[in-house]
């Protein structure tokens, strides 16, 4: 009965979503009394969807093989963690998670947003409901996660072994919080354009949602990158896979939107930019949803292979993006910025930042979708890392150079381009560039520039703290500094990993020694091992570089349900990089294939990504704390005024 109860809860939530849309439309027509029920309806709707999603997790936990989704994606012998995470490690479950985050975001927005005037609030919740209706229809009509099997399966088919990793418990939910959190910014933009209330108040309401989504997207992409790095055994952290790009595109749009909404909140400028970027950000989330779940891509990330469901998502994508752009074209002509600003100003730097990010987004979009369109027309075209690195690398470095000057420029009017730290940073970068060329390293021009710019950028990122009392510096400024410092660390890690990585592919027998970078590795042999639902051949490699030895144990695993063979990389982290080992095919008599990498400073990639995420989190908590204190002061002032009266 749990499956039927959850399915019924989804139908009831869909009815409430339709009611929420109707009340929002009524509010737009001036019927304010009716629209007061819109907030509690959003909350009840979210509660019903959360209940349905919790029921799905419970069914996976119990391995209820009378439910088709459980039978197709679980197994009684699977570890508990993967039973639970398996609830969203498939097409239907992932879409229910998507809808849970969507309705939950709408409910939180309805409960806590008090700054917007009533019509704009109602219009925004109506837009959120309009998005929800499409996804309710998708789940209930074509992707029911609670469909029964009659008779029940004897045993489940099991989860894709590539997904049987702790990363599954963290990576998809985090990305979804980022993807779908942008729906609130989208709905706010639509609601504000319909009511003609684009301004600073709207930006202040939108900013925490954009910042929160950006934080989750950053954390999700970082976690997914590291997951692929150690799980797939390819030795890289980013492969420009179309589904990786599907998460990168919303992040790029959210980064541009985050800067633009800050200008709108602080200076009531860049209104049209902000509205367009809010629409593009969620549109990229929809594009990512289509790529992953339409079956149009063959990838370890993709969930669906059903063309009909892909067509359904394509229809939703076309409808929502088309309707939003029509509203933009209809209403944006009435939106006017306040005072103009000079090109050499904080606003001017942020416009340049947004233009560069928009060009990067367009290039990633084209590189991702062009092969799909070409294949539909009978041509086989592959667009891979050479294209993306060549066209995006220079633009990313220009963006990094912009950070030397942008954060210290004044609002509206021109001023000095460089702070003392900015000048010192440029001098440091120039010195590093000279050093890289004089030493004659076998590096590409982008690798040289990346290694040269990163140290100067790290120094220049501290410029906003110049002359400030660090204990009294506002948290958003501290967060910006930490995030920009993280970008410098990330840039150094990517350039070092690309320029200095050493790789060896050998056929080794027990007792043989292999040199890779500064390491000497002795292959001691293999042994069979068994896990909860897999067996493996495990190699033992003893590595040393002048100090105590390090033991690495890469595995070649075999899963029986479903039958799959995977590689489990072994990593040894040192202060200056990581040693990476993978075992392939072989035998005791003929030897074993070993693939070994030494990756200097690759750990800076993960440290930099962590700092970027931490910077966003500091800014979000700081703004939340400041808003809470402001409300407390206002409440206290009102209380005293009433007592005095």
C-alpha positions as CSV (number, residue, x, y, z in Angstrom):
1,X,0.0,0.0,0.0
2,X,3.0,2.3,0.4
3,X,3.5,2.7,-3.3
4,X,-0.2,3.4,-3.9
5,X,-0.3,5.9,-1.1
6,X,2.8,7.7,-2.5
7,X,1.3,7.7,-6.0
8,X,-1.9,9.2,-4.6
9,X,0.1,11.9,-2.8
10,X,1.7,12.9,-6.1
11,X,-1.7,13.2,-7.8
12,X,-3.0,15.4,-4.9
13,X,0.1,17.5,-5.0
14,X,-0.4,18.0,-8.8
15,X,-3.9,19.2,-8.1
16,X,-2.7,21.7,-5.5
17,X,0.0,22.9,-8.0
18,X,-2.7,23.6,-10.5
19,X,-4.7,25.5,-7.9
20,X,-1.5,27.5,-7.0
21,X,-1.2,28.5,-10.6
22,X,-4.9,29.6,-10.7
23,X,-4.6,31.7,-7.6
24,X,-1.5,33.4,-8.9
25,X,-3.3,34.3,-12.1
26,X,-6.2,35.6,-10.0
27,X,-3.8,37.8,-8.0
28,X,-2.4,39.2,-11.3
29,X,-5.9,40.2,-12.2
30,X,-6.3,42.1,-8.9
31,X,-8.2,39.5,-6.8
32,X,-5.9,39.8,-3.8
33,X,-8.2,38.2,-1.2
34,X,-8.2,34.9,-3.1
35,X,-4.4,34.8,-3.5
36,X,-3.7,34.8,0.2
37,X,-4.1,31.0,0.2
38,X,-1.2,30.6,-2.3
39,X,1.5,30.4,0.4
40,X,-0.1,27.5,2.4
41,X,-0.9,25.7,-0.8
42,X,2.7,25.8,-1.8
43,X,3.7,24.4,1.6
44,X,1.2,21.5,1.6
45,X,2.1,20.6,-2.0
46,X,5.8,20.3,-1.0
47,X,4.9,18.2,2.0
48,X,3.0,15.7,-0.2
49,X,5.9,15.4,-2.6
50,X,8.4,15.0,0.2
51,X,6.2,12.2,1.6
52,X,6.1,10.5,-1.8
53,X,9.9,10.7,-2.1
54,X,10.4,9.4,1.4
55,X,8.1,6.5,0.5
56,X,10.3,5.7,-2.5
57,X,13.4,5.6,-0.3
58,X,11.5,3.3,2.1
59,X,10.6,0.9,-0.8
60,X,14.3,0.8,-1.9
61,X,15.4,0.3,1.7
62,X,13.0,-2.7,2.0
63,X,13.9,-3.9,-1.5
64,X,10.2,-4.2,-2.4
65,X,10.5,-6.2,-5.6
66,X,6.8,-5.8,-6.3
67,X,7.7,-2.2,-7.5
68,X,9.1,-2.2,-11.0
69,X,11.6,0.6,-10.3
70,X,13.1,-1.2,-7.3
71,X,13.3,-4.5,-9.2
72,X,15.1,-2.8,-12.1
73,X,17.6,-0.8,-10.0
74,X,18.2,-2.7,-6.7
75,X,19.2,-6.0,-5.3
76,X,18.7,-7.6,-1.9
77,X,22.5,-8.2,-1.4
78,X,23.3,-4.5,-2.1
79,X,24.9,-2.5,0.8
80,X,22.4,-0.3,2.6
81,X,23.9,3.0,1.4
82,X,23.4,2.0,-2.2
83,X,19.9,0.8,-1.5
84,X,19.0,4.3,-0.3
85,X,21.0,6.2,-2.9
86,X,19.6,3.9,-5.5
87,X,16.3,5.6,-5.1
88,X,17.6,8.5,-7.2
89,X,20.2,6.5,-9.2
90,X,17.7,6.0,-12.0
91,X,15.5,8.0,-14.3
92,X,12.2,7.9,-12.4
93,X,13.7,8.4,-9.0
94,X,15.9,11.2,-10.1
95,X,13.0,13.0,-11.6
96,X,11.0,12.6,-8.4
97,X,14.0,14.1,-6.5
98,X,14.0,17.0,-9.0
99,X,10.3,17.6,-8.3
100,X,10.9,17.3,-4.6
101,X,13.6,20.0,-4.7
102,X,11.4,22.1,-7.0
103,X,8.3,22.1,-4.7
104,X,10.5,22.4,-1.6
105,X,12.2,25.5,-3.0
106,X,8.8,27.0,-3.8
107,X,7.5,26.2,-0.3
108,X,10.6,27.8,1.4
109,X,10.3,30.8,-0.8
110,X,6.6,31.2,0.0
111,X,7.2,30.8,3.7
112,X,10.2,33.1,4.2
113,X,10.1,35.8,1.6
114,X,8.4,38.9,3.1
115,X,10.1,41.7,1.1
116,X,8.2,41.5,-2.2
117,X,4.9,43.2,-2.7
118,X,1.9,40.9,-2.9
119,X,1.3,40.9,-6.7
120,X,4.9,40.1,-7.5
121,X,5.0,37.4,-4.9
122,X,1.8,35.8,-6.2
123,X,3.0,36.0,-9.8
124,X,6.4,34.4,-8.9
125,X,4.6,31.5,-7.1
126,X,2.3,31.1,-10.2
127,X,5.4,30.8,-12.4
128,X,6.9,28.3,-10.0
129,X,3.6,26.3,-10.2
130,X,3.7,26.4,-14.0
131,X,7.1,24.8,-13.9
132,X,5.8,22.2,-11.4
133,X,2.8,21.2,-13.5
134,X,4.9,20.1,-16.4
135,X,7.1,17.9,-14.2
136,X,4.1,16.5,-12.4
137,X,2.6,15.6,-15.7
138,X,5.9,14.0,-16.8
139,X,6.1,11.8,-13.7
140,X,2.5,10.8,-13.5
141,X,1.9,10.2,-17.2
142,X,5.2,8.8,-18.5
143,X,7.6,8.1,-15.6
144,X,5.6,6.7,-12.7
145,X,8.2,5.6,-10.0
146,X,5.5,3.6,-8.2
147,X,4.4,1.2,-10.9
148,X,3.8,-2.3,-9.6
149,X,5.0,-5.6,-11.0
150,X,2.6,-8.5,-11.1
151,X,4.0,-11.0,-10.2
152,X,6.8,-9.6,-8.1
153,X,10.4,-10.2,-9.3
154,X,12.3,-13.0,-7.6
155,X,15.4,-10.8,-7.4
156,X,16.4,-7.3,-8.5
157,X,18.7,-6.5,-11.4
158,X,20.9,-4.3,-9.3
159,X,22.3,-0.8,-9.6
160,X,24.8,0.2,-12.2
161,X,28.1,-0.7,-10.6
162,X,29.6,2.6,-11.7
163,X,27.1,4.3,-9.5
164,X,27.9,2.1,-6.5
165,X,30.0,4.7,-4.8
166,X,29.5,7.0,-1.8
167,X,29.5,9.8,-4.4
168,X,26.0,8.8,-5.5
169,X,24.7,9.8,-2.1
170,X,26.1,13.3,-2.4
171,X,26.7,14.3,-6.0
172,X,23.2,14.1,-7.6
173,X,21.2,15.6,-4.7
174,X,23.7,18.5,-4.5
175,X,23.6,19.2,-8.2
176,X,19.8,19.1,-8.1
177,X,19.7,21.6,-5.3
178,X,21.7,23.8,-7.6
179,X,19.8,23.1,-10.8
180,X,16.3,23.5,-9.3
181,X,17.2,26.3,-6.9
182,X,17.6,28.4,-10.1
183,X,13.9,27.9,-10.7
184,X,13.1,30.4,-8.0
185,X,15.3,33.0,-9.7
186,X,13.5,32.2,-13.0
187,X,10.1,32.5,-11.4
188,X,11.0,35.7,-9.7
189,X,12.2,37.2,-13.0
190,X,9.0,36.2,-14.7
191,X,6.8,37.5,-11.9
192,X,8.7,40.8,-11.7
193,X,8.4,41.4,-15.4
194,X,4.7,40.6,-15.4
195,X,4.1,43.1,-12.6
196,X,6.6,45.7,-13.7
197,X,8.5,45.6,-10.4
198,X,12.1,44.9,-11.5
199,X,14.4,46.7,-9.0
200,X,16.5,46.5,-5.9
201,X,13.9,44.8,-3.8
202,X,13.6,42.0,-6.4
203,X,17.3,41.6,-6.5
204,X,17.6,41.3,-2.7
205,X,14.9,38.6,-2.8
206,X,16.6,36.8,-5.6
207,X,20.2,37.0,-4.4
208,X,20.1,34.3,-1.7
209,X,18.5,31.8,-4.1
210,X,21.1,32.5,-6.8
211,X,24.0,32.3,-4.3
212,X,22.6,29.1,-2.7
213,X,22.2,27.5,-6.1
214,X,25.7,28.5,-7.1
215,X,27.2,27.0,-3.9
216,X,25.4,23.7,-4.5
217,X,26.3,23.6,-8.2
218,X,30.0,24.3,-7.3
219,X,30.0,21.6,-4.6
220,X,28.2,19.2,-6.8
221,X,30.5,19.7,-9.8
222,X,33.5,19.4,-7.6
223,X,32.3,16.2,-6.0
224,X,31.3,14.7,-9.4
225,X,34.7,15.6,-10.8
226,X,36.6,13.9,-8.0
227,X,34.2,10.9,-8.2
228,X,34.9,10.5,-12.0
229,X,38.7,11.0,-11.3
230,X,39.0,8.0,-8.9
231,X,36.2,5.8,-10.2
232,X,36.5,5.7,-13.9
233,X,40.2,5.0,-14.0
234,X,41.0,7.4,-16.8
235,X,43.3,9.5,-14.8
236,X,41.6,12.8,-15.4
237,X,39.3,15.1,-13.5
238,X,37.4,16.6,-16.4
239,X,36.7,15.0,-19.8
240,X,34.3,17.5,-21.4
241,X,31.7,14.8,-21.5
242,X,28.4,16.3,-22.7
243,X,26.7,15.4,-19.4
244,X,29.6,17.1,-17.5
245,X,28.9,20.1,-19.7
246,X,25.2,19.9,-18.7
247,X,26.1,20.8,-15.2
248,X,28.8,23.3,-16.2
249,X,26.5,25.4,-18.3
250,X,24.0,26.3,-15.5
251,X,27.1,27.0,-13.2
252,X,28.5,29.5,-15.8
253,X,25.1,31.2,-16.1
254,X,24.6,31.3,-12.3
255,X,28.1,32.8,-11.9
256,X,27.2,35.6,-14.3
257,X,23.7,36.0,-12.7
258,X,25.3,36.2,-9.2
259,X,27.5,39.2,-10.2
260,X,24.6,40.9,-12.1
261,X,22.1,40.5,-9.3
262,X,24.6,42.0,-6.9
263,X,24.7,45.2,-9.0
264,X,20.9,45.3,-9.2
265,X,20.6,45.0,-5.5
266,X,23.3,47.6,-4.7
267,X,22.9,50.1,-7.5
268,X,19.6,49.4,-9.2
269,X,21.4,48.8,-12.5
270,X,21.8,46.0,-15.1
271,X,18.0,45.2,-14.8
272,X,17.7,43.7,-18.3
273,X,21.0,41.7,-17.9
274,X,19.7,40.3,-14.6
275,X,16.4,39.2,-16.0
276,X,17.9,37.6,-19.0
277,X,20.5,35.7,-17.0
278,X,17.8,34.5,-14.6
279,X,16.0,33.0,-17.5
280,X,19.1,31.6,-19.1
281,X,20.3,30.0,-15.8
282,X,17.2,27.8,-15.4
283,X,17.0,27.2,-19.1
284,X,20.5,25.6,-18.9
285,X,19.2,23.4,-16.1
286,X,16.4,22.3,-18.3
287,X,18.8,21.7,-21.2
288,X,20.9,19.5,-18.8
289,X,17.8,17.6,-17.8
290,X,17.0,16.9,-21.4
291,X,20.5,15.8,-22.3
292,X,20.8,13.4,-19.3
293,X,17.2,11.9,-19.5
294,X,16.2,11.9,-23.1
295,X,18.4,9.0,-24.2
296,X,20.0,11.3,-26.8
297,X,23.4,10.7,-25.2
298,X,25.4,7.6,-24.5
299,X,27.2,8.3,-21.2
300,X,27.9,6.7,-17.8
301,X,25.9,9.7,-16.5
302,X,22.8,9.2,-18.6
303,X,19.7,7.6,-17.1
304,X,17.0,7.2,-19.8
305,X,16.9,5.6,-23.3
306,X,13.2,6.1,-24.1
307,X,12.7,8.5,-27.0
308,X,9.1,9.2,-26.0
309,X,10.1,10.5,-22.6
310,X,12.9,12.5,-24.3
311,X,10.3,14.1,-26.5
312,X,8.2,15.0,-23.4
313,X,11.2,16.7,-21.8
314,X,12.0,18.5,-25.1
315,X,8.4,19.8,-25.2
316,X,8.7,21.1,-21.6
317,X,12.0,22.7,-22.4
318,X,10.7,24.4,-25.5
319,X,7.5,25.6,-23.8
320,X,9.1,27.1,-20.7
321,X,12.1,28.7,-22.4
322,X,9.9,30.0,-25.3
323,X,7.2,31.4,-22.9
324,X,9.9,33.1,-20.7
325,X,11.6,34.7,-23.7
326,X,8.2,35.9,-25.0
327,X,7.5,37.6,-21.7
328,X,11.0,39.1,-21.7
329,X,10.5,40.5,-25.2
330,X,7.1,41.8,-24.2
331,X,8.0,43.5,-20.9
332,X,11.7,44.3,-20.9
333,X,11.2,47.4,-23.0
334,X,9.5,49.0,-20.0
335,X,12.4,48.3,-17.7
336,X,14.8,51.2,-17.3
337,X,18.1,51.3,-15.3
338,X,18.6,54.2,-12.9
339,X,21.7,56.4,-13.3
340,X,24.2,55.5,-16.0
341,X,27.7,54.3,-15.1
342,X,31.2,54.9,-16.6
343,X,32.9,52.0,-18.5
344,X,35.8,52.1,-16.0
345,X,33.8,51.4,-12.9
346,X,32.7,48.4,-10.8
347,X,29.6,48.1,-12.9
348,X,31.7,48.2,-16.1
349,X,34.0,45.5,-14.9
350,X,31.0,43.3,-14.0
351,X,29.5,43.8,-17.4
352,X,32.8,42.7,-19.0
353,X,32.8,39.7,-16.6
354,X,29.2,38.8,-17.7
355,X,30.0,39.2,-21.4
356,X,33.0,36.9,-21.1
357,X,31.0,34.3,-19.2
358,X,28.2,34.6,-21.7
359,X,30.6,33.9,-24.6
360,X,32.1,30.9,-22.7
361,X,28.6,29.6,-22.1
362,X,27.7,30.0,-25.8
363,X,30.9,28.1,-26.8
364,X,30.2,25.2,-24.4
365,X,26.6,25.1,-25.5
366,X,27.6,24.9,-29.2
367,X,30.3,22.4,-28.6
368,X,27.9,20.2,-26.6
369,X,24.9,20.3,-28.9
370,X,26.5,20.7,-32.4
371,X,27.5,17.0,-32.6
372,X,24.0,16.0,-31.6
373,X,22.5,18.1,-34.3
374,X,25.0,16.9,-36.9
375,X,24.3,13.3,-36.1
376,X,20.5,14.0,-36.5
377,X,21.4,15.2,-40.1
378,X,23.5,12.1,-40.8
379,X,27.0,13.4,-40.0
380,X,29.3,12.0,-37.3
381,X,31.3,14.8,-35.7
382,X,33.2,14.6,-32.4
383,X,33.9,17.7,-30.4
384,X,36.3,17.0,-27.5
385,X,38.9,18.5,-25.3
386,X,41.0,20.1,-28.1
387,X,38.1,22.3,-29.1
388,X,37.0,23.3,-25.5
389,X,40.6,23.9,-24.2
390,X,41.5,26.0,-27.3
391,X,38.5,28.3,-27.4
392,X,37.7,28.5,-23.6
393,X,41.1,28.5,-22.1
394,X,42.1,32.0,-23.4
395,X,38.8,33.5,-22.3
396,X,39.1,32.0,-18.9
397,X,42.6,33.5,-18.5
398,X,41.2,36.9,-19.6
399,X,38.5,36.5,-16.9
400,X,41.3,35.8,-14.4
401,X,43.1,39.0,-15.4
402,X,39.9,41.0,-14.9
403,X,39.9,40.0,-11.3
404,X,43.2,41.9,-10.8
405,X,41.2,45.2,-11.2
406,X,37.5,44.6,-10.9
407,X,37.0,44.2,-7.1
408,X,38.7,47.5,-6.2
409,X,37.0,49.7,-8.8
410,X,34.5,52.3,-7.6
411,X,30.8,52.2,-8.3
412,X,29.4,54.2,-11.2
413,X,32.4,56.6,-11.6
414,X,35.9,55.8,-12.8
415,X,38.9,55.7,-10.5
416,X,42.3,54.1,-10.1
417,X,42.5,50.8,-12.0
418,X,44.9,49.1,-9.6
419,X,45.3,48.8,-5.9
420,X,48.8,48.2,-4.4
421,X,48.1,44.5,-4.1
422,X,46.8,44.4,-7.7
423,X,50.0,46.0,-9.0
424,X,52.1,43.6,-6.9
425,X,50.0,40.7,-8.3
426,X,50.6,41.8,-11.9
427,X,54.3,42.2,-11.2
428,X,54.4,38.7,-9.7
429,X,52.6,37.2,-12.7
430,X,55.0,38.9,-15.0
431,X,58.0,37.6,-13.1
432,X,56.5,34.1,-13.1
433,X,55.9,34.3,-16.9
434,X,59.5,35.2,-17.5
435,X,60.7,32.3,-15.3
436,X,58.6,29.8,-17.1
437,X,59.9,30.8,-20.4
438,X,63.6,31.0,-19.3
439,X,63.5,27.5,-17.7
440,X,62.4,26.1,-21.0
441,X,59.7,23.7,-19.6
442,X,57.9,21.7,-22.2
443,X,54.6,23.5,-21.6
444,X,51.9,24.9,-23.9
445,X,51.2,28.6,-23.9
446,X,48.0,28.1,-21.9
447,X,49.9,26.1,-19.2
448,X,52.6,28.8,-19.0
449,X,50.1,31.6,-18.7
450,X,48.0,29.6,-16.1
451,X,51.1,29.0,-13.9
452,X,52.1,32.6,-14.3
453,X,48.8,34.3,-13.6
454,X,47.7,32.1,-10.7
455,X,50.3,33.4,-8.0
456,X,49.6,37.0,-9.0
457,X,45.8,36.4,-8.9
458,X,46.1,34.8,-5.4
459,X,47.8,38.0,-4.2
460,X,45.5,40.4,-6.1
461,X,42.4,38.6,-4.7
462,X,43.3,39.9,-1.3
463,X,43.0,43.5,-2.6
464,X,39.5,44.1,-1.2
465,X,40.9,43.6,2.3
466,X,43.6,46.2,1.8
467,X,43.3,48.9,4.5
468,X,40.4,47.2,6.3
469,X,40.0,46.1,9.8
470,X,39.8,42.3,9.2
471,X,37.6,41.7,12.2
472,X,35.0,44.2,11.0
473,X,35.1,43.3,7.3
474,X,31.6,42.3,6.1
475,X,31.2,38.6,5.5
476,X,30.1,39.0,1.9
477,X,33.5,40.7,1.1
478,X,35.4,38.0,3.0
479,X,33.5,35.4,1.0
480,X,34.3,37.1,-2.3
481,X,38.0,37.2,-1.3
482,X,38.0,33.5,-0.4
483,X,36.2,32.5,-3.6
484,X,38.6,34.5,-5.8
485,X,41.6,33.1,-3.9
486,X,40.1,29.6,-4.6
487,X,40.0,30.4,-8.3
488,X,43.7,31.2,-8.2
489,X,44.5,28.0,-6.5
490,X,42.2,26.1,-8.9
491,X,44.0,27.7,-11.9
492,X,47.4,26.7,-10.5
493,X,46.3,23.1,-10.0
494,X,44.8,22.7,-13.5
495,X,47.9,24.2,-15.2
496,X,50.3,22.1,-13.1
497,X,48.3,18.9,-13.7
498,X,48.2,19.5,-17.4
499,X,51.8,20.5,-17.7
500,X,53.7,18.2,-15.4
501,X,51.8,14.9,-15.3
502,X,53.9,11.8,-16.0
503,X,52.3,8.6,-17.2
504,X,53.4,5.0,-17.6
505,X,51.6,2.1,-19.2
506,X,53.4,-1.2,-18.6
507,X,53.0,-5.0,-18.6
508,X,54.5,-6.0,-15.3
509,X,55.3,-9.3,-13.5
510,X,55.6,-9.7,-9.8
511,X,58.9,-8.4,-8.5
512,X,59.5,-5.9,-11.3
513,X,60.1,-2.2,-10.6
514,X,58.6,0.8,-12.5
515,X,59.7,4.4,-12.5
516,X,57.0,7.1,-12.8
517,X,58.1,10.7,-12.1
518,X,60.1,10.8,-8.8
519,X,58.6,7.5,-7.6
520,X,59.9,4.0,-7.8
521,X,57.2,1.3,-7.7
522,X,57.6,-2.4,-7.1
523,X,54.8,-4.7,-8.3
524,X,54.4,-7.3,-5.6
525,X,51.7,-9.3,-7.3
526,X,47.9,-9.8,-7.1
527,X,45.4,-11.5,-4.9
528,X,41.6,-12.2,-5.0
529,X,39.4,-10.2,-2.7
530,X,35.6,-10.1,-2.2
531,X,33.2,-7.3,-1.3
532,X,29.6,-7.1,-0.3
533,X,28.3,-7.7,-3.9
534,X,31.5,-8.0,-5.9
535,X,34.8,-9.9,-6.4
536,X,38.0,-8.4,-7.5
537,X,41.6,-8.9,-8.5
538,X,43.7,-6.6,-6.3
539,X,47.3,-5.5,-7.2
540,X,49.8,-4.6,-4.5
541,X,52.3,-1.8,-5.5
542,X,54.9,-0.6,-3.1
543,X,56.0,3.0,-4.0
544,X,58.8,5.0,-2.6
545,X,60.6,8.3,-3.3
546,X,63.4,8.5,-0.8
547,X,61.2,8.2,2.3
548,X,59.0,5.4,3.8
549,X,57.2,3.2,1.2
550,X,53.5,3.7,0.3
551,X,51.3,0.7,-0.5
552,X,48.7,1.1,-3.3
553,X,46.0,-1.5,-4.0
554,X,44.2,-0.8,-7.2
555,X,41.4,-3.3,-8.1
556,X,39.7,-4.7,-11.1
557,X,36.2,-5.5,-9.8
558,X,33.5,-7.8,-11.2
559,X,29.8,-7.4,-10.3
560,X,27.4,-10.2,-11.0
561,X,24.2,-8.2,-10.8
562,X,24.2,-6.7,-13.4
563,X,27.3,-8.3,-14.9
564,X,29.9,-5.5,-15.1
565,X,33.6,-5.1,-14.7
566,X,35.0,-1.8,-13.3
567,X,38.4,-0.4,-12.3
568,X,39.0,1.0,-8.9
569,X,42.0,3.4,-8.9
570,X,44.4,3.6,-5.9
571,X,45.6,7.0,-4.9
572,X,48.5,8.1,-2.7
573,X,48.4,11.7,-1.8
574,X,51.6,13.6,-0.9
575,X,52.3,17.2,-0.2
576,X,53.1,18.0,-3.8
577,X,50.6,15.8,-5.7
578,X,49.0,12.4,-6.1
579,X,50.2,9.0,-7.3
580,X,47.5,7.2,-9.3
581,X,47.4,3.5,-10.2
582,X,45.0,1.4,-12.2
583,X,45.2,-2.4,-12.9
584,X,43.9,-3.8,-16.2
585,X,43.8,-7.3,-17.8
586,X,46.5,-9.9,-17.3
587,X,47.7,-13.1,-15.7
588,X,50.4,-14.3,-13.4
589,X,52.3,-15.9,-16.3
590,X,52.1,-13.2,-18.9
591,X,52.0,-10.2,-16.5
592,X,49.4,-7.5,-15.6
593,X,48.6,-4.2,-17.4
594,X,49.4,-1.3,-15.0
595,X,48.6,2.3,-15.8
596,X,50.4,4.7,-13.5
597,X,50.4,8.5,-13.2
598,X,52.2,11.0,-11.1
599,X,50.2,14.2,-10.9
600,X,52.1,17.1,-9.4
601,X,49.9,19.7,-7.5
602,X,46.7,18.1,-8.7
603,X,45.4,18.4,-5.1
604,X,45.3,22.2,-5.7
605,X,42.2,21.6,-7.9
606,X,40.2,20.1,-5.0
607,X,41.6,22.7,-2.6
608,X,40.7,25.5,-4.9
609,X,37.2,24.2,-5.5
610,X,36.7,23.8,-1.8
611,X,37.8,27.5,-1.2
612,X,35.4,28.7,-4.0
613,X,32.5,26.8,-2.3
614,X,33.6,28.0,1.1
615,X,33.7,31.6,-0.1
616,X,30.1,31.4,-1.4
617,X,29.0,29.8,1.9
618,X,30.6,32.6,4.0
619,X,28.9,35.2,1.8
620,X,25.5,33.5,2.1
621,X,25.7,33.0,5.9
622,X,26.9,36.6,6.3
623,X,24.0,38.0,4.3
624,X,21.5,35.8,6.2
625,X,23.0,36.9,9.5
626,X,22.9,40.6,8.5
627,X,19.3,40.3,7.4
628,X,18.3,38.6,10.6
629,X,19.9,41.3,12.7
630,X,18.2,44.0,10.6
631,X,14.8,42.5,11.2
632,X,15.5,42.2,14.9
633,X,16.4,45.9,15.0
634,X,13.3,46.8,13.1
635,X,11.1,44.6,15.3
636,X,12.7,46.1,18.5
637,X,12.3,49.7,17.2
638,X,8.6,49.0,16.4
639,X,8.0,47.5,19.8
640,X,9.5,50.6,21.6
641,X,7.5,52.9,19.4
642,X,4.3,51.2,20.3
643,X,5.2,51.3,24.0
644,X,6.1,55.0,23.8
645,X,2.8,55.7,22.0
